[in-house]
């Protein structure tokens, strides 16, 4: 019906911003379906990603209604479904970037969910790319994310797909934020304990690890 009614995604986005109550109804149905209807959830998730991409009004409306939490609940519930994970990570990234949903995403455990999706679906380059997009946005916008785990998952994605330019680009964007911040934290710790041999040795090893795996970020 949507494809027949609207000739383009942009037309759909512009039309739906005029009926914000539609999103409340959509999310009510989505929440009810999360436990038992993964196919329906996947369709709704894909739809949310499409209407929010580059559209501040739609993304903000969904964030205000708690859509980030709902998306993360679906990602957690249906962790083995590759396509749902791919579309779900994409939708989370859209809501963070265009709807200001970073705080909600952190609270809803979006970072662990993205890391788990990347670990479980190692044969899917698209899951690696979408996971990296979520991680990059949250590294950029929040100081609370686990940099070591993010760097490890990013480097693993590169190793899994050594010739995939999209994966490498996504990884490099993540590392461009994670590596400098990690190096700054390590340097501050070393500066605070200049006479502690264990701290200095650990710091040097950590900096060496970053230099080895940081890629263009280093």
C-alpha positions in Angstrom: 0.0 0.0 0.0 2.7 2.4 0.9 4.7 1.8 -2.3 1.5 2.2 -4.4 0.5 5.4 -2.6 3.8 7.2 -2.4 6.1 7.4 -5.4 9.2 8.1 -3.4 10.6 7.7 0.2 10.9 11.5 0.4 7.2 12.0 -0.4 6.4 9.4 2.3 8.6 11.2 4.9 7.0 14.6 4.2 3.5 13.2 4.3 3.9 11.4 7.6 5.4 14.4 9.4 1.9 15.9 9.2 0.3 13.1 11.2 2.4 12.5 14.3 -0.3 10.4 15.9 0.4 7.8 13.3 3.7 7.0 15.1 2.1 6.5 18.4 -0.3 3.9 16.9 2.6 2.2 15.0 4.7 1.9 18.1 1.8 0.5 20.1 1.5 -2.3 17.6 5.2 -2.8 17.4 5.6 -3.1 21.1 2.9 -5.8 21.2 4.5 -7.7 18.4 8.1 -7.8 19.7 7.8 -11.0 21.8 6.2 -13.2 19.1 6.1 -11.6 15.7 9.7 -11.1 14.3 8.5 -10.8 10.7 6.1 -8.0 11.5 8.8 -6.3 13.6 11.3 -6.5 10.8 8.9 -4.7 8.4 8.2 -2.0 11.0 11.8 -1.5 11.8 12.7 -1.2 8.1 9.9 1.3 7.7 11.1 3.4 10.6 14.6 3.6 9.2 13.2 4.8 5.8 11.0 7.5 7.2 13.6 8.8 9.6 16.7 8.9 7.4 17.7 12.6 7.0 14.3 13.8 8.4 14.6 15.5 11.7 10.8 15.9 12.3 10.0 12.3 11.9 13.1 11.0 13.8 12.4 13.5 16.7 8.8 12.4 16.9 9.8 8.7 17.2 12.5 9.5 19.8 10.0 11.4 21.9 7.7 8.4 21.8 10.4 6.0 23.0 11.1 4.3 19.7 14.8 3.8 20.5 14.0 1.6 23.5 11.5 -0.3 21.5 14.1 -0.9 18.7 16.7 -2.1 21.2 14.1 -4.4 22.8 13.5 -6.0 19.4 17.2 -6.3 18.7 17.7 -8.0 22.1 14.7 -10.4 21.6 15.5 -11.5 18.0 19.3 -11.5 18.1 19.6 -14.4 15.7 17.7 -12.8 12.8 20.3 -11.2 10.6 18.0 -8.9 8.6 16.2 -7.7 11.6 19.6 -6.9 13.2 20.8 -5.0 10.1 17.6 -2.9 9.7 17.4 -2.4 13.5 20.9 -1.0 13.8 20.3 1.2 10.8 17.1 2.6 12.4 18.9 3.2 15.7 21.6 5.1 13.9 19.0 7.3 12.1 17.2 8.1 15.4 20.5 9.0 17.1 21.8 11.1 14.2 18.6 12.8 13.1 16.4 12.6 16.2 18.8 13.3 19.0 18.3 9.9 20.5 21.9 9.3 21.8 21.0 9.4 25.5 18.1 6.9 24.9 20.3 4.6 22.9 23.0 4.5 25.6 20.3 3.9 28.3 18.7 1.1 26.1 22.1 -0.7 25.8 22.5 0.0 22.1 26.3 -0.3 22.3 26.3 -3.9 23.8 23.6 -4.8 21.3 25.6 -3.5 18.4 28.7 -5.3 19.6 26.7 -8.6 20.0 25.2 -8.3 16.6 28.6 -7.8 15.0 29.9 -10.8 17.0 27.0 -13.1 16.1 26.7 -12.2 12.4 30.4 -12.3 11.4 29.5 -13.5 7.9 27.4 -10.4 7.2 29.3 -7.3 6.0 26.1 -5.2 6.2 25.7 -6.0 9.9 29.3 -5.0 10.5 28.8 -1.7 8.7 25.5 -0.9 10.4 27.0 -1.9 13.8 29.9 0.4 13.2 27.6 3.3 12.3 25.8 3.0 15.6 29.1 2.7 17.5 30.6 5.7 15.7 27.7 7.9 16.5 27.7 6.9 20.2 31.4 7.2 20.6 31.2 10.7 19.1 28.2 11.8 21.2 28.8 10.1 24.5 31.9 9.7 26.8 30.3 6.6 28.4 30.9 4.0 25.8 33.5 1.1 26.2 36.3 2.2 23.8 38.4 -1.0 24.2 35.5 -3.3 23.2 34.5 -1.0 20.3 38.0 -0.9 18.9 38.3 -4.7 19.2 35.0 -5.3 17.3 36.0 -2.8 14.7 39.4 -4.3 14.0 37.8 -7.8 13.9 35.3 -6.5 11.2 38.3 -5.4 9.1 39.9 -8.8 9.4 36.7 -10.6 8.5 36.3 -8.6 5.3 39.8 -7.7 4.2 38.7 -6.5 0.7 35.4 -4.9 1.5 35.7 -1.1 1.2 32.4 -0.3 2.8 33.4 -2.3 5.9 36.9 -0.7 6.1 35.4 2.8 5.7 32.9 2.2 8.5 35.6 0.8 10.7 38.0 3.7 10.1 35.3 6.2 11.0 34.7 4.4 14.3 38.4 4.3 15.1 38.9 7.9 14.2 37.0 8.7 17.3 37.8 5.7 19.6 41.6 5.7 19.1 42.4 9.3 20.0 40.1 9.2 23.0 41.7 6.0 24.2 45.2 7.4 23.7 44.2 10.5 25.6 42.9 8.5 28.6 46.0 6.3 28.6 48.3 9.4 28.5 46.4 11.1 31.3 46.8 8.0 33.5 50.5 7.7 32.7 51.0 11.4 33.5 49.3 11.0 36.9 51.5 8.1 37.9 54.9 8.8 36.4 56.8 6.8 39.0 54.6 3.8 39.0 56.4 1.2 36.9 53.3 -1.0 36.4 51.2 1.9 35.2 53.9 3.0 32.8 54.4 -0.5 31.4 50.7 -1.1 31.0 50.3 2.3 29.3 53.1 1.6 26.8 51.6 -1.7 25.9 48.2 -0.2 25.5 49.6 2.6 23.2 51.4 -0.1 21.2 48.2 -2.0 20.8 46.4 1.2 19.5 49.3 1.9 17.1 49.1 -1.6 15.7 45.3 -1.8 15.2 44.3 1.8 15.0 44.7 2.1 11.2 44.1 5.5 9.7 43.0 6.8 13.1 46.4 6.5 14.6 
